[in-house]
Amino acid sequence: MGQPRAARAEAAWRVLTLAPSLVLLLLLTVLPLAGLLAMSLTYITWEGGRAHWSFAGLAHYRELATDGLFRTGVGNTFLFAISAVVAEMVLGFALALLTSQARWGQVAYRTLFLLPVLVPGIVIGAMWKLMYNFDFGIINQALALAGLPAQDWLGSRATALASVILVDIWHWTPFCFLLLLAGLQSLPADVHEAARIDGANWWQGLRHVTIPLMIPTILVTLMFRIIVAFKVFDEVYLLTGGGPGTATEVVSFSIYRRFFTQDRAGYGSAMSVVVLFVLALAVILAMQIGRRRSAAA
């Protein structure tokens, strides 16, 4: 009788200690999300300095289905996220492998590779906009030295999105590098030693030992990067403003336009709900894949 009573007391204590955190989580996440959903179902107008809400039903969601700008933003966002995240994962993993195998200067390498992610976004935008400048940017100056014509990197539809993707790769590869390096350093050394004893070369060890063991870390890193990539805003806002035309129009920038330049809070909320739903599905899918991989291992 004493043991179950002690177990119940311990369970009650855990509930009491977790209750403040759960309440805070409810206030900071669930309530704002509920407010966002409610806004997506209403028309919001301003009269006399006050917001007036009127029920719109699913009108905003029906409008989304025919919104060409939103479809363009979704397409650009998918292209941006897939291109940037794949490049960042590959480069981050390669840098993590090289750094983990370095015999000297590991601290210097890590510090150097982490510098881009420490730079504020506004500084990155100003720095790269100067580098991309058609007249005096360092990239066009390098092309001139090589005898190649200058390019309007941010003003041409053919190169604008690729230029923004390159900035994102430079900015966020260190994040992937840091997480993947931590994963590599946590791998058991005896497994690699056993593979070498069995005659596996470097490539075979990487393919059959290192990468399978790194799957959980890779999936977590991939999940974080996909979420952040889908929410990209500052680089587009600072470098191109969504232009030229709609060449760099992404979902976050479209939502910003609806909220702050067109004063359509209800419609912007509906766009936000759709994006949030897609991201939630992506996170759930990644967690399911990671759970299956871990169970198989």
CORCORRA-V479291 format. One record per pair of residues at least 24 apart in sequence whose C-alpha atoms are under 10 Angstrom apart, sorted by sequence separation. I is the first residue (numbers start at 1). J is the second residue. D is the distance in Angstrom with one decimal. If there is no record, write none. Layout:
I;J;D
I;J;D
This chain:
129;153;9.4
251;275;7.9
129;154;8.2
188;213;9.3
184;210;7.9
187;213;7.3
184;211;9.4
186;213;10.0
187;214;8.0
186;214;9.5
184;213;8.9
183;213;9.0
184;214;7.1
132;163;8.4
183;214;6.6
183;215;9.5
183;216;8.9
184;217;8.8
180;214;8.1
183;217;6.0
128;163;9.4
182;217;8.8
183;218;8.4
128;164;9.3
181;217;9.6
180;217;6.6
128;166;10.0
129;167;10.0
179;217;7.4
180;218;6.9
125;164;9.7
128;167;7.3
179;218;8.4
180;220;9.6
179;220;8.8
180;221;7.5
125;167;8.6
176;218;8.8
179;221;6.6
124;167;8.2
178;221;9.6
124;168;9.7
177;221;9.4
231;275;9.0
176;221;6.3
230;275;8.4
231;276;9.8
124;170;9.8
175;221;8.5
176;222;8.2
230;276;9.8
124;171;8.1
176;224;9.2
230;278;9.8
231;279;9.6
175;224;9.7
176;225;7.9
227;276;9.7
230;279;8.0
121;171;8.9
175;225;8.6
120;171;9.9
227;278;10.0
228;279;9.9
119;171;8.3
173;225;9.6
227;279;6.6
116;169;9.9
117;170;8.4
118;171;8.7
172;225;8.3
226;279;8.4
227;280;9.1
116;170;6.8
117;171;5.4
118;172;9.8
116;171;5.2
117;172;6.0
227;282;8.5
115;171;8.9
116;172;7.5
117;173;8.0
118;174;9.3
172;228;9.7
223;279;9.6
226;282;8.5
227;283;8.1
113;170;9.9
114;171;9.3
116;173;8.4
117;174;6.1
118;175;9.8
172;229;9.4
226;283;8.9
114;172;9.2
116;174;6.9
117;175;6.7
114;173;8.7
115;174;7.7
116;175;9.2
223;282;7.8
224;283;8.8
113;173;8.5
114;174;5.1
223;283;6.4
113;174;5.8
114;175;7.5
168;229;8.5
222;283;9.8
223;284;9.6
112;174;9.3
113;175;9.3
114;176;10.0
223;285;9.6
111;174;9.8
114;177;8.2
220;283;9.4
223;286;6.6
110;174;8.9
113;177;8.0
114;178;7.7
165;229;10.0
168;232;8.9
171;235;9.9
219;283;10.0
222;286;8.5
223;287;8.6
113;178;8.8
220;286;7.9
110;177;8.9
168;235;7.5
219;286;6.6
220;287;8.2
110;178;8.1
167;235;7.7
168;236;9.9
219;287;8.0
167;236;10.0
165;235;9.0
216;286;9.8
219;289;8.2
220;290;8.1
110;181;9.5
164;235;6.8
165;236;9.5
216;287;9.3
219;290;6.4
164;236;6.8
167;239;9.6
218;290;9.2
216;289;9.1
217;290;9.0
164;238;10.0
215;289;9.7
216;290;5.7
219;293;9.8
161;236;8.8
164;239;7.4
215;290;7.3
216;291;8.3
160;236;9.7
163;239;9.2
164;240;8.3
216;292;10.0
92;169;9.8
163;240;9.8
216;293;7.5
84;162;9.4
87;165;9.6
88;166;10.0
91;169;8.9
95;173;9.2
96;174;9.5
99;177;9.5
215;293;7.3
216;294;7.0
83;162;9.0
87;166;9.4
91;170;10.0
95;174;8.9
160;239;9.1
161;240;8.9
215;294;8.0
84;164;9.4
85;165;9.4
88;168;8.7
89;169;9.4
92;172;9.0
93;173;9.1
96;176;8.8
97;177;9.1
160;240;7.6
213;293;9.6
80;161;7.6
84;165;5.8
87;168;9.9
88;169;5.7
92;173;5.4
93;174;9.9
95;176;9.5
96;177;5.5
100;181;6.9
161;242;9.3
212;293;8.7
213;294;8.9
79;161;9.1
80;162;8.2
83;165;7.3
84;166;7.5
87;169;6.8
88;170;8.2
91;173;6.7
92;174;6.5
95;177;6.4
96;178;7.4
99;181;7.9
100;182;9.4
160;242;9.4
161;243;9.0
212;294;9.5
215;297;9.6
79;162;9.7
82;165;9.9
83;166;9.4
84;167;9.2
85;168;8.9
86;169;9.4
87;170;9.8
88;171;9.2
89;172;9.5
90;173;8.8
91;174;9.0
92;175;7.7
93;176;7.3
94;177;8.2
95;178;9.4
96;179;8.8
97;180;8.7
98;181;9.6
160;243;7.8
161;244;9.5
165;248;9.8
80;164;8.5
81;165;8.5
84;168;6.6
85;169;7.6
88;172;6.8
89;173;7.1
92;176;5.1
93;177;6.0
96;180;6.2
97;181;7.3
100;184;7.4
155;239;9.9
160;244;7.5
164;248;8.0
213;297;8.0
76;161;8.1
80;165;6.2
84;169;5.7
88;173;4.6
89;174;9.7
91;176;8.3
92;177;4.0
93;178;9.2
95;180;9.1
96;181;4.7
100;185;7.1
154;239;7.2
155;240;7.8
159;244;10.0
161;246;9.8
162;247;9.9
163;248;9.7
212;297;8.0
79;165;9.3
80;166;9.8
83;169;9.0
84;170;9.5
87;173;8.1
88;174;8.2
89;175;9.4
90;176;8.9
91;177;7.7
92;178;7.8
93;179;9.2
94;180;9.4
95;181;8.3
96;182;8.5
154;240;6.3
157;243;7.9
158;244;9.7
161;247;6.4
162;248;9.0
81;168;9.6
85;172;8.7
88;175;8.7
89;176;6.0
90;177;9.3
92;179;8.7
93;180;6.1
94;181;9.7
96;183;9.2
97;184;7.7
153;240;10.0
154;241;9.9
156;243;8.7
157;244;6.0
160;247;6.8
161;248;5.3
80;168;9.1
84;172;8.8
85;173;8.6
88;176;6.6
89;177;7.8
92;180;7.1
93;181;7.6
96;184;7.6
97;185;9.7
155;243;7.5
156;244;6.5
157;245;7.7
159;247;8.9
160;248;6.7
161;249;8.9
84;173;9.1
88;177;8.4
92;181;8.4
96;185;9.4
154;243;8.2
155;244;5.8
156;245;9.4
157;246;8.4
158;247;8.2
159;248;9.8
161;250;9.9
154;244;7.7
155;245;9.5
157;247;5.5
85;176;9.2
89;180;8.8
93;184;9.3
156;247;8.5
157;248;8.3
155;247;9.6
154;247;9.8
154;248;9.4
128;235;9.6
132;239;9.3
97;206;9.7
125;234;7.9
126;235;9.8
129;238;8.2
130;239;9.8
124;234;9.5
125;235;6.1
128;238;9.6
129;239;6.0
124;235;8.0
125;236;8.7
128;239;7.8
129;240;9.0
122;234;7.7
125;237;8.7
126;238;7.4
127;239;9.8
97;210;10.0
121;234;6.7
122;235;8.4
125;238;5.3
126;239;7.9
121;235;7.3
124;238;8.8
125;239;5.9
122;237;9.9
123;238;9.6
124;239;9.4
125;240;9.7
122;238;7.3
121;238;8.7
122;239;9.9
93;218;8.9
89;218;8.2
89;221;8.1
89;222;7.3
88;222;9.4
85;221;9.8
86;222;8.7
89;225;8.8
85;222;7.4
88;225;8.8
85;223;9.8
85;224;9.9
86;225;9.6
85;225;6.4
86;226;9.6
84;225;9.1
85;226;6.7
84;226;9.2
85;228;9.7
81;225;8.4
82;226;8.0
85;229;7.3
81;226;6.4
84;229;7.7
81;227;8.9
83;229;10.0
81;228;8.7
82;229;8.6
78;226;9.7
81;229;5.1
82;230;9.4
80;229;7.5
81;230;6.0
80;230;8.1
81;231;9.2
78;229;9.0
79;230;9.9
81;232;8.6
77;229;8.0
78;230;7.4
80;232;8.9
77;230;6.2
76;230;9.9
77;231;8.5
77;232;8.2
74;230;9.2
80;248;9.0
73;242;9.3
76;246;9.0
80;250;8.5
76;247;7.7
77;248;8.6
79;250;9.7
76;248;6.6
77;249;7.9
78;250;8.8
73;246;7.9
76;249;6.5
77;250;5.1
78;251;9.5
72;246;7.3
73;247;9.0
75;249;9.1
76;250;5.6
77;251;6.3
72;247;8.5
73;248;7.9
74;249;8.5
75;250;7.9
76;251;8.1
77;252;8.7
72;248;9.1
73;249;5.0
74;250;6.4
75;251;8.8
69;246;7.8
72;249;6.9
73;250;4.1
74;251;5.7
71;249;9.8
72;250;7.5
73;251;4.8
74;252;9.4
70;249;8.7
71;250;9.4
72;251;8.5
73;252;8.2
69;249;8.0
70;250;8.3
71;251;8.7
73;253;8.1
74;254;9.4
69;250;9.2
70;251;6.8
73;254;6.8
69;251;9.1
72;254;9.6
73;255;9.6
70;253;10.0
70;254;6.8
69;254;7.7
70;255;8.9
70;271;8.3
74;275;9.0
64;267;8.3
63;267;8.5
64;268;10.0
60;266;7.3
61;267;7.9
64;270;8.1
59;266;9.9
60;267;5.4
63;270;9.7
64;271;7.4
59;267;8.8
60;268;8.7
61;269;9.9
62;270;9.9
60;269;8.9
61;270;6.3
56;266;8.7
60;270;6.2
61;271;7.9
64;274;9.4
55;266;10.0
56;267;10.0
59;270;9.5
60;271;8.4
54;266;10.0
58;270;9.1
61;273;9.6
53;266;9.2
61;274;8.6
46;263;9.2
45;263;8.3
44;263;8.6
45;264;8.3
44;264;7.2
45;265;8.7
43;264;7.9
44;265;6.5
45;266;9.4
43;265;7.8
44;266;6.2
42;265;8.9
43;266;5.6
44;267;9.2
42;266;5.7
43;267;8.0
40;265;7.8
41;266;6.7
42;267;8.4
39;265;7.2
40;266;4.6
41;267;8.4
39;266;5.1
40;267;6.1
42;269;9.4
38;266;8.6
39;267;8.3
40;268;7.4
41;269;8.5
42;270;9.5
36;265;9.5
37;266;9.1
39;268;8.9
40;269;4.7
41;270;7.5
36;266;8.6
39;269;6.0
40;270;4.4
38;269;8.6
39;270;7.7
40;271;8.1
36;268;9.5
37;269;7.0
38;270;9.3
40;272;8.5
36;269;5.8
37;270;7.3
40;273;7.6
35;269;9.3
36;270;8.0
39;273;9.9
37;272;8.9
36;272;8.0
37;273;6.7
36;273;7.3
33;272;10.0
33;273;8.5
33;276;9.6
